[in-house]
């Protein structure tokens, strides 16, 4: 299974962007989106260090909400019932 995380572009230098999601910053390659118009404050889906798709802010926020729900559900599953 592959997982892409939505991140917001905060800096661009050629085909490399500094992106942020929930306080975490990463350098991301924009090479795969070189035909896309990208700007600071745009949102992209990031998979293994590469931006693979431009998304709307609404879609990014929806993805974050779903990922948070999965995290909470996973944390709850790891607690023994008799604890």
PyMOL Python script that loads the backbone (N, CA, C, O; Angstrom):
from pymol import cmd

cmd.read_pdbstr("""\
ATOM      1  N   UNK A   1       0.843  -1.181   0.000  1.00  0.00           N
ATOM      2  CA  UNK A   1       0.000   0.000   0.000  1.00  0.00           C
ATOM      3  C   UNK A   1       0.886   1.242   0.000  1.00  0.00           C
ATOM      4  O   UNK A   1       1.883   1.303   0.719  1.00  0.00           O
ATOM      5  N   UNK A   2       0.520   2.211  -0.798  1.00  0.00           N
ATOM      6  CA  UNK A   2       1.260   3.474  -0.859  1.00  0.00           C
ATOM      7  C   UNK A   2       0.471   4.545  -0.117  1.00  0.00           C
ATOM      8  O   UNK A   2      -0.759   4.532  -0.092  1.00  0.00           O
ATOM      9  N   UNK A   3       1.196   5.453   0.474  1.00  0.00           N
ATOM     10  CA  UNK A   3       0.555   6.525   1.224  1.00  0.00           C
ATOM     11  C   UNK A   3       1.214   7.846   0.870  1.00  0.00           C
ATOM     12  O   UNK A   3       2.436   7.976   0.942  1.00  0.00           O
ATOM     13  N   UNK A   4       0.412   8.817   0.490  1.00  0.00           N
ATOM     14  CA  UNK A   4       0.908  10.170   0.218  1.00  0.00           C
ATOM     15  C   UNK A   4       0.326  11.098   1.275  1.00  0.00           C
ATOM     16  O   UNK A   4      -0.821  10.944   1.696  1.00  0.00           O
ATOM     17  N   UNK A   5       1.127  12.052   1.692  1.00  0.00           N
ATOM     18  CA  UNK A   5       0.733  12.988   2.737  1.00  0.00           C
ATOM     19  C   UNK A   5       0.590  14.377   2.128  1.00  0.00           C
ATOM     20  O   UNK A   5       1.479  14.816   1.397  1.00  0.00           O
ATOM     21  N   UNK A   6      -0.497  15.074   2.407  1.00  0.00           N
ATOM     22  CA  UNK A   6      -0.623  16.440   1.896  1.00  0.00           C
ATOM     23  C   UNK A   6       0.301  17.383   2.668  1.00  0.00           C
ATOM     24  O   UNK A   6       0.365  17.347   3.897  1.00  0.00           O
ATOM     25  N   UNK A   7       1.009  18.221   1.924  1.00  0.00           N
ATOM     26  CA  UNK A   7       1.912  19.196   2.537  1.00  0.00           C
ATOM     27  C   UNK A   7       1.755  20.534   1.827  1.00  0.00           C
ATOM     28  O   UNK A   7       1.391  20.593   0.653  1.00  0.00           O
ATOM     29  N   UNK A   8       2.036  21.605   2.563  1.00  0.00           N
ATOM     30  CA  UNK A   8       1.939  22.953   2.008  1.00  0.00           C
ATOM     31  C   UNK A   8       3.339  23.441   1.650  1.00  0.00           C
ATOM     32  O   UNK A   8       4.280  23.295   2.430  1.00  0.00           O
ATOM     33  N   UNK A   9       3.461  24.020   0.463  1.00  0.00           N
ATOM     34  CA  UNK A   9       4.748  24.549   0.014  1.00  0.00           C
ATOM     35  C   UNK A   9       5.019  25.864   0.743  1.00  0.00           C
ATOM     36  O   UNK A   9       4.176  26.761   0.750  1.00  0.00           O
ATOM     37  N   UNK A  10       6.206  25.972   1.359  1.00  0.00           N
ATOM     38  CA  UNK A  10       6.573  27.217   2.040  1.00  0.00           C
ATOM     39  C   UNK A  10       7.768  27.911   1.388  1.00  0.00           C
ATOM     40  O   UNK A  10       7.986  29.102   1.608  1.00  0.00           O
ATOM     41  N   UNK A  11       8.546  27.173   0.585  1.00  0.00           N
ATOM     42  CA  UNK A  11       9.663  27.743  -0.178  1.00  0.00           C
ATOM     43  C   UNK A  11       9.839  26.922  -1.446  1.00  0.00           C
ATOM     44  O   UNK A  11       9.575  25.719  -1.455  1.00  0.00           O
ATOM     45  N   UNK A  12      10.285  27.573  -2.518  1.00  0.00           N
ATOM     46  CA  UNK A  12      10.599  26.868  -3.754  1.00  0.00           C
ATOM     47  C   UNK A  12      11.958  27.333  -4.243  1.00  0.00           C
ATOM     48  O   UNK A  12      12.241  28.530  -4.290  1.00  0.00           O
ATOM     49  N   UNK A  13      12.806  26.357  -4.612  1.00  0.00           N
ATOM     50  CA  UNK A  13      14.113  26.634  -5.192  1.00  0.00           C
ATOM     51  C   UNK A  13      14.310  25.665  -6.353  1.00  0.00           C
ATOM     52  O   UNK A  13      14.778  24.543  -6.160  1.00  0.00           O
ATOM     53  N   UNK A  14      13.958  26.096  -7.539  1.00  0.00           N
ATOM     54  CA  UNK A  14      14.032  25.211  -8.700  1.00  0.00           C
ATOM     55  C   UNK A  14      13.028  24.089  -8.576  1.00  0.00           C
ATOM     56  O   UNK A  14      11.826  24.326  -8.452  1.00  0.00           O
ATOM     57  N   UNK A  15      13.534  22.844  -8.610  1.00  0.00           N
ATOM     58  CA  UNK A  15      12.662  21.682  -8.486  1.00  0.00           C
ATOM     59  C   UNK A  15      12.629  21.119  -7.074  1.00  0.00           C
ATOM     60  O   UNK A  15      12.227  19.974  -6.869  1.00  0.00           O
ATOM     61  N   UNK A  16      13.047  21.913  -6.106  1.00  0.00           N
ATOM     62  CA  UNK A  16      13.017  21.488  -4.708  1.00  0.00           C
ATOM     63  C   UNK A  16      12.168  22.479  -3.921  1.00  0.00           C
ATOM     64  O   UNK A  16      12.317  23.693  -4.059  1.00  0.00           O
ATOM     65  N   UNK A  17      11.280  21.944  -3.097  1.00  0.00           N
ATOM     66  CA  UNK A  17      10.434  22.799  -2.262  1.00  0.00           C
ATOM     67  C   UNK A  17      10.617  22.409  -0.806  1.00  0.00           C
ATOM     68  O   UNK A  17      10.871  21.249  -0.481  1.00  0.00           O
ATOM     69  N   UNK A  18      10.485  23.384   0.051  1.00  0.00           N
ATOM     70  CA  UNK A  18      10.406  23.145   1.493  1.00  0.00           C
ATOM     71  C   UNK A  18       8.914  23.117   1.781  1.00  0.00           C
ATOM     72  O   UNK A  18       8.201  24.082   1.505  1.00  0.00           O
ATOM     73  N   UNK A  19       8.445  21.999   2.340  1.00  0.00           N
ATOM     74  CA  UNK A  19       7.019  21.828   2.594  1.00  0.00           C
ATOM     75  C   UNK A  19       6.779  21.557   4.067  1.00  0.00           C
ATOM     76  O   UNK A  19       7.677  21.126   4.792  1.00  0.00           O
ATOM     77  N   UNK A  20       5.546  21.818   4.499  1.00  0.00           N
ATOM     78  CA  UNK A  20       5.192  21.636   5.903  1.00  0.00           C
ATOM     79  C   UNK A  20       3.821  20.981   6.017  1.00  0.00           C
ATOM     80  O   UNK A  20       2.907  21.256   5.239  1.00  0.00           O
ATOM     81  N   UNK A  21       3.709  20.104   7.017  1.00  0.00           N
ATOM     82  CA  UNK A  21       2.428  19.496   7.355  1.00  0.00           C
ATOM     83  C   UNK A  21       2.410  19.244   8.851  1.00  0.00           C
ATOM     84  O   UNK A  21       3.243  18.503   9.374  1.00  0.00           O
ATOM     85  N   UNK A  22       1.470  19.854   9.531  1.00  0.00           N
ATOM     86  CA  UNK A  22       1.297  19.654  10.982  1.00  0.00           C
ATOM     87  C   UNK A  22       2.583  19.901  11.766  1.00  0.00           C
ATOM     88  O   UNK A  22       2.895  19.166  12.703  1.00  0.00           O
ATOM     89  N   UNK A  23       3.328  20.939  11.381  1.00  0.00           N
ATOM     90  CA  UNK A  23       4.537  21.315  12.095  1.00  0.00           C
ATOM     91  C   UNK A  23       5.795  20.584  11.662  1.00  0.00           C
ATOM     92  O   UNK A  23       6.883  20.888  12.152  1.00  0.00           O
ATOM     93  N   UNK A  24       5.670  19.627  10.754  1.00  0.00           N
ATOM     94  CA  UNK A  24       6.823  18.877  10.254  1.00  0.00           C
ATOM     95  C   UNK A  24       7.218  19.453   8.896  1.00  0.00           C
ATOM     96  O   UNK A  24       6.382  19.622   8.009  1.00  0.00           O
ATOM     97  N   UNK A  25       8.513  19.750   8.753  1.00  0.00           N
ATOM     98  CA  UNK A  25       9.012  20.310   7.494  1.00  0.00           C
ATOM     99  C   UNK A  25       9.917  19.305   6.800  1.00  0.00           C
ATOM    100  O   UNK A  25      10.695  18.600   7.441  1.00  0.00           O
ATOM    101  N   UNK A  26       9.801  19.253   5.475  1.00  0.00           N
ATOM    102  CA  UNK A  26      10.602  18.341   4.665  1.00  0.00           C
ATOM    103  C   UNK A  26      10.973  19.020   3.352  1.00  0.00           C
ATOM    104  O   UNK A  26      10.257  19.890   2.855  1.00  0.00           O
ATOM    105  N   UNK A  27      12.124  18.594   2.797  1.00  0.00           N
ATOM    106  CA  UNK A  27      12.488  18.988   1.452  1.00  0.00           C
ATOM    107  C   UNK A  27      11.811  18.001   0.509  1.00  0.00           C
ATOM    108  O   UNK A  27      11.875  16.790   0.722  1.00  0.00           O
ATOM    109  N   UNK A  28      11.170  18.513  -0.522  1.00  0.00           N
ATOM    110  CA  UNK A  28      10.373  17.699  -1.426  1.00  0.00           C
ATOM    111  C   UNK A  28      10.775  18.006  -2.865  1.00  0.00           C
ATOM    112  O   UNK A  28      10.925  19.169  -3.241  1.00  0.00           O
ATOM    113  N   UNK A  29      10.947  16.964  -3.658  1.00  0.00           N
ATOM    114  CA  UNK A  29      11.242  17.149  -5.077  1.00  0.00           C
ATOM    115  C   UNK A  29       9.965  17.501  -5.829  1.00  0.00           C
ATOM    116  O   UNK A  29       8.927  16.863  -5.652  1.00  0.00           O
ATOM    117  N   UNK A  30      10.059  18.521  -6.666  1.00  0.00           N
ATOM    118  CA  UNK A  30       8.936  18.920  -7.512  1.00  0.00           C
ATOM    119  C   UNK A  30       9.101  18.398  -8.940  1.00  0.00           C
ATOM    120  O   UNK A  30       8.314  18.735  -9.825  1.00  0.00           O
ATOM    121  N   UNK A  31      10.116  17.584  -9.156  1.00  0.00           N
ATOM    122  CA  UNK A  31      10.460  17.138 -10.501  1.00  0.00           C
ATOM    123  C   UNK A  31       9.290  16.488 -11.233  1.00  0.00           C
ATOM    124  O   UNK A  31       9.103  16.720 -12.427  1.00  0.00           O
ATOM    125  N   UNK A  32       8.508  15.684 -10.534  1.00  0.00           N
ATOM    126  CA  UNK A  32       7.394  14.984 -11.184  1.00  0.00           C
ATOM    127  C   UNK A  32       6.245  15.930 -11.553  1.00  0.00           C
ATOM    128  O   UNK A  32       5.358  15.557 -12.321  1.00  0.00           O
ATOM    129  N   UNK A  33       6.259  17.132 -11.017  1.00  0.00           N
ATOM    130  CA  UNK A  33       5.204  18.115 -11.325  1.00  0.00           C
ATOM    131  C   UNK A  33       5.769  19.308 -12.095  1.00  0.00           C
ATOM    132  O   UNK A  33       5.240  20.416 -12.002  1.00  0.00           O
ATOM    133  N   UNK A  34       6.843  19.084 -12.855  1.00  0.00           N
ATOM    134  CA  UNK A  34       7.496  20.197 -13.519  1.00  0.00           C
ATOM    135  C   UNK A  34       6.620  20.896 -14.552  1.00  0.00           C
ATOM    136  O   UNK A  34       6.906  22.036 -14.915  1.00  0.00           O
ATOM    137  N   UNK A  35       5.558  20.248 -15.038  1.00  0.00           N
ATOM    138  CA  UNK A  35       4.642  20.895 -15.982  1.00  0.00           C
ATOM    139  C   UNK A  35       3.473  21.587 -15.277  1.00  0.00           C
ATOM    140  O   UNK A  35       2.620  22.190 -15.928  1.00  0.00           O
ATOM    141  N   UNK A  36       3.438  21.499 -13.957  1.00  0.00           N
ATOM    142  CA  UNK A  36       2.367  22.090 -13.143  1.00  0.00           C
ATOM    143  C   UNK A  36       2.830  23.461 -12.637  1.00  0.00           C
ATOM    144  O   UNK A  36       3.998  23.629 -12.285  1.00  0.00           O
ATOM    145  N   UNK A  37       1.931  24.426 -12.599  1.00  0.00           N
ATOM    146  CA  UNK A  37       2.267  25.721 -12.006  1.00  0.00           C
ATOM    147  C   UNK A  37       2.126  25.606 -10.493  1.00  0.00           C
ATOM    148  O   UNK A  37       1.024  25.415  -9.979  1.00  0.00           O
ATOM    149  N   UNK A  38       3.241  25.720  -9.786  1.00  0.00           N
ATOM    150  CA  UNK A  38       3.248  25.622  -8.329  1.00  0.00           C
ATOM    151  C   UNK A  38       3.770  26.911  -7.729  1.00  0.00           C
ATOM    152  O   UNK A  38       4.660  27.553  -8.286  1.00  0.00           O
ATOM    153  N   UNK A  39       3.208  27.286  -6.584  1.00  0.00           N
ATOM    154  CA  UNK A  39       3.611  28.520  -5.911  1.00  0.00           C
ATOM    155  C   UNK A  39       3.609  28.289  -4.405  1.00  0.00           C
ATOM    156  O   UNK A  39       3.039  27.318  -3.908  1.00  0.00           O
ATOM    157  N   UNK A  40       4.249  29.189  -3.702  1.00  0.00           N
ATOM    158  CA  UNK A  40       4.224  29.155  -2.241  1.00  0.00           C
ATOM    159  C   UNK A  40       2.773  29.182  -1.781  1.00  0.00           C
ATOM    160  O   UNK A  40       1.951  29.905  -2.344  1.00  0.00           O
ATOM    161  N   UNK A  41       2.461  28.402  -0.766  1.00  0.00           N
ATOM    162  CA  UNK A  41       1.133  28.215  -0.177  1.00  0.00           C
ATOM    163  C   UNK A  41       0.275  27.191  -0.907  1.00  0.00           C
ATOM    164  O   UNK A  41      -0.817  26.874  -0.434  1.00  0.00           O
ATOM    165  N   UNK A  42       0.731  26.658  -2.051  1.00  0.00           N
ATOM    166  CA  UNK A  42       0.010  25.566  -2.699  1.00  0.00           C
ATOM    167  C   UNK A  42       0.163  24.297  -1.863  1.00  0.00           C
ATOM    168  O   UNK A  42       1.079  24.183  -1.049  1.00  0.00           O
ATOM    169  N   UNK A  43      -0.740  23.353  -2.076  1.00  0.00           N
ATOM    170  CA  UNK A  43      -0.705  22.068  -1.395  1.00  0.00           C
ATOM    171  C   UNK A  43      -0.400  20.972  -2.404  1.00  0.00           C
ATOM    172  O   UNK A  43      -0.924  20.970  -3.518  1.00  0.00           O
ATOM    173  N   UNK A  44       0.449  20.044  -1.998  1.00  0.00           N
ATOM    174  CA  UNK A  44       0.803  18.910  -2.843  1.00  0.00           C
ATOM    175  C   UNK A  44       0.744  17.630  -2.024  1.00  0.00           C
ATOM    176  O   UNK A  44       0.935  17.642  -0.808  1.00  0.00           O
ATOM    177  N   UNK A  45       0.477  16.529  -2.711  1.00  0.00           N
ATOM    178  CA  UNK A  45       0.546  15.214  -2.083  1.00  0.00           C
ATOM    179  C   UNK A  45       1.980  14.736  -2.232  1.00  0.00           C
ATOM    180  O   UNK A  45       2.536  14.757  -3.330  1.00  0.00           O
ATOM    181  N   UNK A  46       2.587  14.300  -1.113  1.00  0.00           N
ATOM    182  CA  UNK A  46       3.993  13.908  -1.108  1.00  0.00           C
ATOM    183  C   UNK A  46       4.107  12.420  -0.788  1.00  0.00           C
ATOM    184  O   UNK A  46       3.547  11.928   0.192  1.00  0.00           O
ATOM    185  N   UNK A  47       4.845  11.725  -1.640  1.00  0.00           N
ATOM    186  CA  UNK A  47       5.110  10.296  -1.449  1.00  0.00           C
ATOM    187  C   UNK A  47       6.611  10.070  -1.591  1.00  0.00           C
ATOM    188  O   UNK A  47       7.198  10.403  -2.620  1.00  0.00           O
ATOM    189  N   UNK A  48       7.221   9.512  -0.571  1.00  0.00           N
ATOM    190  CA  UNK A  48       8.659   9.236  -0.486  1.00  0.00           C
ATOM    191  C   UNK A  48       9.518  10.387  -1.014  1.00  0.00           C
ATOM    192  O   UNK A  48      10.466  10.176  -1.770  1.00  0.00           O
ATOM    193  N   UNK A  49       9.167  11.602  -0.602  1.00  0.00           N
ATOM    194  CA  UNK A  49       9.988  12.761  -0.925  1.00  0.00           C
ATOM    195  C   UNK A  49       9.671  13.441  -2.239  1.00  0.00           C
ATOM    196  O   UNK A  49      10.329  14.418  -2.598  1.00  0.00           O
ATOM    197  N   UNK A  50       8.679  12.952  -2.966  1.00  0.00           N
ATOM    198  CA  UNK A  50       8.300  13.537  -4.247  1.00  0.00           C
ATOM    199  C   UNK A  50       6.875  14.071  -4.196  1.00  0.00           C
ATOM    200  O   UNK A  50       5.973  13.391  -3.708  1.00  0.00           O
ATOM    201  N   UNK A  51       6.671  15.277  -4.695  1.00  0.00           N
ATOM    202  CA  UNK A  51       5.323  15.797  -4.864  1.00  0.00           C
ATOM    203  C   UNK A  51       4.744  15.094  -6.087  1.00  0.00           C
ATOM    204  O   UNK A  51       5.326  15.142  -7.171  1.00  0.00           O
ATOM    205  N   UNK A  52       3.598  14.442  -5.912  1.00  0.00           N
ATOM    206  CA  UNK A  52       3.030  13.658  -7.009  1.00  0.00           C
ATOM    207  C   UNK A  52       1.730  14.239  -7.552  1.00  0.00           C
ATOM    208  O   UNK A  52       1.264  13.831  -8.615  1.00  0.00           O
ATOM    209  N   UNK A  53       1.139  15.194  -6.824  1.00  0.00           N
ATOM    210  CA  UNK A  53      -0.122  15.778  -7.276  1.00  0.00           C
ATOM    211  C   UNK A  53      -0.374  17.078  -6.526  1.00  0.00           C
ATOM    212  O   UNK A  53      -0.131  17.166  -5.322  1.00  0.00           O
ATOM    213  N   UNK A  54      -0.860  18.080  -7.238  1.00  0.00           N
ATOM    214  CA  UNK A  54      -1.300  19.318  -6.608  1.00  0.00           C
ATOM    215  C   UNK A  54      -2.744  19.104  -6.152  1.00  0.00           C
ATOM    216  O   UNK A  54      -3.550  18.532  -6.887  1.00  0.00           O
ATOM    217  N   UNK A  55      -3.072  19.564  -4.938  1.00  0.00           N
ATOM    218  CA  UNK A  55      -4.428  19.414  -4.404  1.00  0.00           C
ATOM    219  C   UNK A  55      -4.900  20.747  -3.833  1.00  0.00           C
ATOM    220  O   UNK A  55      -4.108  21.662  -3.604  1.00  0.00           O
ATOM    221  N   UNK A  56      -6.197  20.832  -3.612  1.00  0.00           N
ATOM    222  CA  UNK A  56      -6.747  22.034  -3.002  1.00  0.00           C
ATOM    223  C   UNK A  56      -6.504  22.009  -1.497  1.00  0.00           C
ATOM    224  O   UNK A  56      -6.231  20.957  -0.920  1.00  0.00           O
ATOM    225  N   UNK A  57      -6.605  23.161  -0.877  1.00  0.00           N
ATOM    226  CA  UNK A  57      -6.468  23.225   0.583  1.00  0.00           C
ATOM    227  C   UNK A  57      -7.564  22.394   1.248  1.00  0.00           C
ATOM    228  O   UNK A  57      -7.315  21.730   2.255  1.00  0.00           O
ATOM    229  N   UNK A  58      -8.756  22.426   0.698  1.00  0.00           N
ATOM    230  CA  UNK A  58      -9.872  21.647   1.255  1.00  0.00           C
ATOM    231  C   UNK A  58      -9.555  20.152   1.225  1.00  0.00           C
ATOM    232  O   UNK A  58      -9.790  19.447   2.206  1.00  0.00           O
ATOM    233  N   UNK A  59      -9.022  19.671   0.104  1.00  0.00           N
ATOM    234  CA  UNK A  59      -8.665  18.258   0.008  1.00  0.00           C
ATOM    235  C   UNK A  59      -7.536  17.896   0.974  1.00  0.00           C
ATOM    236  O   UNK A  59      -7.550  16.822   1.575  1.00  0.00           O
ATOM    237  N   UNK A  60      -6.564  18.789   1.121  1.00  0.00           N
ATOM    238  CA  UNK A  60      -5.459  18.540   2.050  1.00  0.00           C
ATOM    239  C   UNK A  60      -5.996  18.426   3.476  1.00  0.00           C
ATOM    240  O   UNK A  60      -5.623  17.508   4.207  1.00  0.00           O
ATOM    241  N   UNK A  61      -6.856  19.340   3.868  1.00  0.00           N
ATOM    242  CA  UNK A  61      -7.406  19.308   5.226  1.00  0.00           C
ATOM    243  C   UNK A  61      -8.261  18.059   5.459  1.00  0.00           C
ATOM    244  O   UNK A  61      -8.222  17.470   6.539  1.00  0.00           O
ATOM    245  N   UNK A  62      -9.023  17.661   4.453  1.00  0.00           N
ATOM    246  CA  UNK A  62      -9.822  16.435   4.571  1.00  0.00           C
ATOM    247  C   UNK A  62      -8.913  15.218   4.760  1.00  0.00           C
ATOM    248  O   UNK A  62      -9.210  14.336   5.567  1.00  0.00           O
ATOM    249  N   UNK A  63      -7.820  15.176   4.023  1.00  0.00           N
ATOM    250  CA  UNK A  63      -6.866  14.067   4.170  1.00  0.00           C
ATOM    251  C   UNK A  63      -6.264  14.049   5.561  1.00  0.00           C
ATOM    252  O   UNK A  63      -6.143  12.987   6.171  1.00  0.00           O
ATOM    253  N   UNK A  64      -5.881  15.224   6.076  1.00  0.00           N
ATOM    254  CA  UNK A  64      -5.310  15.286   7.428  1.00  0.00           C
ATOM    255  C   UNK A  64      -6.312  14.783   8.461  1.00  0.00           C
ATOM    256  O   UNK A  64      -5.943  14.056   9.384  1.00  0.00           O
ATOM    257  N   UNK A  65      -7.588  15.171   8.308  1.00  0.00           N
ATOM    258  CA  UNK A  65      -8.616  14.721   9.245  1.00  0.00           C
ATOM    259  C   UNK A  65      -8.753  13.202   9.215  1.00  0.00           C
ATOM    260  O   UNK A  65      -8.848  12.569  10.267  1.00  0.00           O
ATOM    261  N   UNK A  66      -8.762  12.613   8.022  1.00  0.00           N
ATOM    262  CA  UNK A  66      -8.867  11.157   7.909  1.00  0.00           C
ATOM    263  C   UNK A  66      -7.643  10.462   8.503  1.00  0.00           C
ATOM    264  O   UNK A  66      -7.774   9.452   9.195  1.00  0.00           O
ATOM    265  N   UNK A  67      -6.455  11.000   8.233  1.00  0.00           N
ATOM    266  CA  UNK A  67      -5.242  10.408   8.794  1.00  0.00           C
ATOM    267  C   UNK A  67      -5.244  10.495  10.321  1.00  0.00           C
ATOM    268  O   UNK A  67      -4.800   9.564  10.993  1.00  0.00           O
ATOM    269  N   UNK A  68      -5.740  11.605  10.873  1.00  0.00           N
ATOM    270  CA  UNK A  68      -5.854  11.734  12.331  1.00  0.00           C
ATOM    271  C   UNK A  68      -6.816  10.685  12.894  1.00  0.00           C
ATOM    272  O   UNK A  68      -6.549  10.096  13.942  1.00  0.00           O
ATOM    273  N   UNK A  69      -7.942  10.450  12.197  1.00  0.00           N
ATOM    274  CA  UNK A  69      -8.903   9.442  12.650  1.00  0.00           C
ATOM    275  C   UNK A  69      -8.270   8.051  12.641  1.00  0.00           C
ATOM    276  O   UNK A  69      -8.477   7.267  13.568  1.00  0.00           O
ATOM    277  N   UNK A  70      -7.505   7.746  11.603  1.00  0.00           N
ATOM    278  CA  UNK A  70      -6.830   6.444  11.525  1.00  0.00           C
ATOM    279  C   UNK A  70      -5.839   6.300  12.671  1.00  0.00           C
ATOM    280  O   UNK A  70      -5.751   5.241  13.293  1.00  0.00           O
ATOM    281  N   UNK A  71      -5.095   7.362  12.948  1.00  0.00           N
ATOM    282  CA  UNK A  71      -4.118   7.326  14.035  1.00  0.00           C
ATOM    283  C   UNK A  71      -4.798   7.056  15.377  1.00  0.00           C
ATOM    284  O   UNK A  71      -4.323   6.233  16.159  1.00  0.00           O
ATOM    285  N   UNK A  72      -5.894   7.738  15.642  1.00  0.00           N
ATOM    286  CA  UNK A  72      -6.622   7.542  16.898  1.00  0.00           C
ATOM    287  C   UNK A  72      -7.157   6.112  16.981  1.00  0.00           C
ATOM    288  O   UNK A  72      -7.052   5.468  18.024  1.00  0.00           O
ATOM    289  N   UNK A  73      -7.726   5.621  15.890  1.00  0.00           N
ATOM    290  CA  UNK A  73      -8.268   4.260  15.889  1.00  0.00           C
ATOM    291  C   UNK A  73      -7.160   3.232  16.104  1.00  0.00           C
ATOM    292  O   UNK A  73      -7.354   2.245  16.813  1.00  0.00           O
ATOM    293  N   UNK A  74      -6.011   3.463  15.495  1.00  0.00           N
ATOM    294  CA  UNK A  74      -4.885   2.546  15.645  1.00  0.00           C
ATOM    295  C   UNK A  74      -4.354   2.561  17.067  1.00  0.00           C
ATOM    296  O   UNK A  74      -4.021   1.509  17.613  1.00  0.00           O
ATOM    297  N   UNK A  75      -4.270   3.739  17.676  1.00  0.00           N
ATOM    298  CA  UNK A  75      -3.816   3.842  19.061  1.00  0.00           C
ATOM    299  C   UNK A  75      -4.772   3.136  20.000  1.00  0.00           C
ATOM    300  O   UNK A  75      -4.338   2.475  20.943  1.00  0.00           O
ATOM    301  N   UNK A  76      -6.066   3.266  19.757  1.00  0.00           N
ATOM    302  CA  UNK A  76      -7.064   2.609  20.601  1.00  0.00           C
ATOM    303  C   UNK A  76      -7.012   1.102  20.465  1.00  0.00           C
ATOM    304  O   UNK A  76      -7.272   0.391  21.436  1.00  0.00           O
ATOM    305  N   UNK A  77      -6.679   0.588  19.276  1.00  0.00           N
ATOM    306  CA  UNK A  77      -6.589  -0.859  19.051  1.00  0.00           C
ATOM    307  C   UNK A  77      -5.402  -1.476  19.781  1.00  0.00           C
ATOM    308  O   UNK A  77      -5.428  -2.668  20.088  1.00  0.00           O
ATOM    309  N   UNK A  78      -4.360  -0.694  20.065  1.00  0.00           N
ATOM    310  CA  UNK A  78      -3.161  -1.265  20.679  1.00  0.00           C
ATOM    311  C   UNK A  78      -3.261  -1.341  22.208  1.00  0.00           C
ATOM    312  O   UNK A  78      -2.361  -1.880  22.851  1.00  0.00           O
ATOM    313  N   UNK A  79      -4.332  -0.816  22.794  1.00  0.00           N
ATOM    314  CA  UNK A  79      -4.512  -0.866  24.244  1.00  0.00           C
ATOM    315  C   UNK A  79      -5.267  -2.143  24.609  1.00  0.00           C
ATOM    316  O   UNK A  79      -6.361  -2.369  24.092  1.00  0.00           O
ATOM    317  N   UNK A  80      -4.705  -2.990  25.494  1.00  0.00           N
ATOM    318  CA  UNK A  80      -5.426  -4.210  25.901  1.00  0.00           C
ATOM    319  C   UNK A  80      -6.751  -3.857  26.555  1.00  0.00           C
ATOM    320  O   UNK A  80      -6.848  -2.867  27.280  1.00  0.00           O
ATOM    321  N   UNK A  81      -7.780  -4.675  26.297  1.00  0.00           N
ATOM    322  CA  UNK A  81      -9.110  -4.411  26.835  1.00  0.00           C
ATOM    323  C   UNK A  81      -9.169  -4.468  28.353  1.00  0.00           C
ATOM    324  O   UNK A  81      -9.981  -3.765  28.955  1.00  0.00           O
ATOM    325  N   UNK A  82      -8.338  -5.278  28.988  1.00  0.00           N
ATOM    326  CA  UNK A  82      -8.373  -5.403  30.447  1.00  0.00           C
ATOM    327  C   UNK A  82      -7.479  -4.397  31.148  1.00  0.00           C
ATOM    328  O   UNK A  82      -7.338  -4.444  32.370  1.00  0.00           O
ATOM    329  N   UNK A  83      -6.873  -3.489  30.396  1.00  0.00           N
ATOM    330  CA  UNK A  83      -5.977  -2.499  31.010  1.00  0.00           C
ATOM    331  C   UNK A  83      -6.738  -1.374  31.655  1.00  0.00           C
ATOM    332  O   UNK A  83      -6.132  -0.460  32.215  1.00  0.00           O
TER     333      UNK A  83
END
""", "prot")
cmd.dss("prot")
cmd.show_as("cartoon", "prot")
cmd.util.cbc("prot")
cmd.orient("prot")
